[in-house]
Amino acid sequence: MTKVERHRWIARTVVQLFVVGLLLVGCSASVEPPAPIQLRLAGSSSMQILMDELAAAYTSRYDWVTIDLDPRGSQLGLEALREGAVDIALVSRELSADEERGLASTVIAYDAIAIVVNDQNPVDSLTIEQLRGVFSGQILMWSEVGGEEADIQVVSREDGSGTRAAFEAMLMEGQEVTTMAVVVPSNEAVGRFVQGDALSVGYASAVGLPLGTRAVRVSGARPSLQGVSQGEYPLVRPFVLVSRQDGGEEVRSFLDFVLSPAGQVIVGQRYGRVK
């Protein structure tokens, strides 16, 4: 190899090494992990079981995303969304036109509101009319609806609860729940109260009822997954995710996942699917 050839070989080698270096830098840059993202959700306690499952599936796919969930009630969730404190509100009822103004709502599932009694209660079925009488305070004794000669203790949810709003809209026809009702702050609290009081009756999501309680039939139908999916059970409400119309790419990505086949498989394990 002549001196000129040696210089040319060295020059080519330097150029090749430089190009390889640039490629390596480009490759290393392309596999940089995305920046951490936090999604903030707040609202209906009835939706917590489902949202925990959906959030776990989503963050297992996209491990740079964390999802914080605050089950503070549907109304407070909407207020937090409007104040900018959260990205998505969880609402377990239909929204009014005023509530939906300026926001985007997405129905993701359908849930049965169960009429919950203690296991020791012999009453197994109630009509809509009987339930309206019980929860309005017009029917005071279990014997009036086929049970024992004992006082009925009504259990209701707090103001601002999506479950309460949906229950009243579907059942009460403008009547108020009796002022003698015990008011509790969550579905779990309804279950615990009924579990400990054989004469009580309340309403809650049909999913996650505690031992010692059961759901009665309403107009002959059980609040089962089949009863919801086939339209047999009369007390069914939507689960809704509400966001700002300019909620951002990550909010849209999460909503797309929830409505995707993978998300709806998770929904369909316990709730009525929308797709």
HELIX and SHEET records of a PDB file:
HELIX    1   1 LYS A    3  SER A   30  1                                  28    
HELIX    2   2 SER A   45  MET A   47  5                                   3    
HELIX    3   3 GLN A   48  ARG A   61  1                                  14    
HELIX    4   4 SER A   74  ARG A   82  1                                   9    
HELIX    5   5 ALA A   97  GLU A  100  1                                   4    
HELIX    6   6 ILE A  128  SER A  136  1                                   9    
HELIX    7   7 TRP A  142  VAL A  145  5                                   4    
HELIX    8   8 GLY A  162  PHE A  167  1                                   6    
HELIX    9   9 GLU A  168  MET A  172  3                                   5    
HELIX   10  10 ASN A  187  GLY A  196  1                                  10    
HELIX   11  11 LEU A  225  SER A  229  1                                   5    
HELIX   12  12 GLU A  249  LEU A  259  1                                  11    
HELIX   13  13 PRO A  261  GLY A  268  1                                   8    
SHEET    1   A 8 VAL A  65  ASP A  70  0                                        
SHEET    2   A 8 ILE A  37  GLY A  43  1                                        
SHEET    3   A 8 ILE A  88  VAL A  91  1                                        
SHEET    4   A 8 VAL A 236  ARG A 244 -1                                        
SHEET    5   A 8 LEU A 103  ASN A 118 -1                                        
SHEET    6   A 8 SER A 200  SER A 205 -1                                        
SHEET    7   A 8 GLN A 153  ARG A 157  1                                        
SHEET    8   A 8 VAL A 182  VAL A 184  1                                        
SHEET    1   B 6 VAL A  65  ASP A  70  0                                        
SHEET    2   B 6 ILE A  37  GLY A  43  1                                        
SHEET    3   B 6 ILE A  88  VAL A  91  1                                        
SHEET    4   B 6 VAL A 236  ARG A 244 -1                                        
SHEET    5   B 6 LEU A 103  ASN A 118 -1                                        
SHEET    6   B 6 THR A 213  ALA A 215 -1                                        
SHEET    1   C 2 SER A 125  LEU A 126  0                                        
SHEET    2   C 2 ARG A 217  VAL A 218  1                                        
END                                                                             
